[in-house]
Amino acid sequence: MTKPLWLTTAVMCSALALGACSSTRLGGPPSRSAAAPITEVPPVEAVPSGPVEAAPLPPLAGAPLAPDMTAPPPSGTDIAGLPPAPPPPTIGSPAPAPAAAPASRTAMVGNWSVQTSGGSCRVQLSSSPALDLYRASASGCSNQDLSKVNAWDYRDGEVYLYQTGGSVAARLRGSSSSLSGVLAKSGAPLSLTR
């Protein structure tokens, strides 16, 4: 009758483990084979492969200087491919002018005169919410898409005019006094002014 392979493997592993426990390192009897003599290898001295240079790193742009770094590196130095740090601002220098604030939804609320290739009419953009949009109304528009405008929204710098049913009637860009864009279906130009 043959024994399964896993049983044979388990017995062999157990025998090896018990044999290791009787080694001289763990206080067991010395093994019958003589240990090889240990010879010491002479230490190897490390030799650099090229010249070693040391230089302080430039400060990070905008970071305060550490106490031991009283001055930035000389101008024009290009350590590790980095451009030199900008000079610190001097006391009394004027602050840079702030960027112009983009138009907002509230700046677009009000009455607008609409100019299209088909004529002119009026559109009112309200601040009253209508679900996730705002109410709008059109009067006197001969263009069928503009005459159905009933909602609007302002997203990412653009005014969207929506018609009944939720489809986009027009997309416009500009300022709080003048907008220009196109009608969604026909691509005809469109402008709104105060």
Phi, psi and omega in degrees: 000130181266146179270149178296153182299321181295326179290319178296318179296319180295320180293319181294319179296321178296318180296319178294319179296318179293326177293324179292329180291338182264016180284167182290334181294329182259017176088011179275181180292149180295146180285160184286333180279142181281138179285146178290142180293143180270127176246140180274139178266134180295145181295147179259130180272130180285132180238126179294147182275347180199178180292143179252126180243145178235135178210145178290147178283148178289154179291154176291145179299126178088352181272145178291151179287142176288157183303327182276355179251088186278341181219148176289165179297159181304145183295148180090348178289145182232078181277125178057031175077011181267143176288156179297150181293146178292152181293149179291151180292146179268153180291133179093355178284144182291144178285148179297148181292136179293151179293148180297132181290136178292158179298156181239172179299317182294332178289341182269347182294137176137190181269138181230143172266128184255133176240123175231174178294339180268000180134201182231159177199189181236144175228135177248126177256119185259160175266004179283127180291147175224093188059240180261011178240192177234152184290146176215159176214150179237146177220135176077017182272124178279337178288127184299321180293319180289326182293339181264005181296127178224359179208162179208166176206159178236114180221135175050041177080010181236144174262128177250126174258128182248147176253170179308132183103346175094002179278151181284127178269322182202154173236133185225153175228157176150212183247185181285358178242346182206127179234146175219149181185208182223156172284139188295315185284314187265337184078009179291143180294153185211140176221144177238134177226160179277000000 
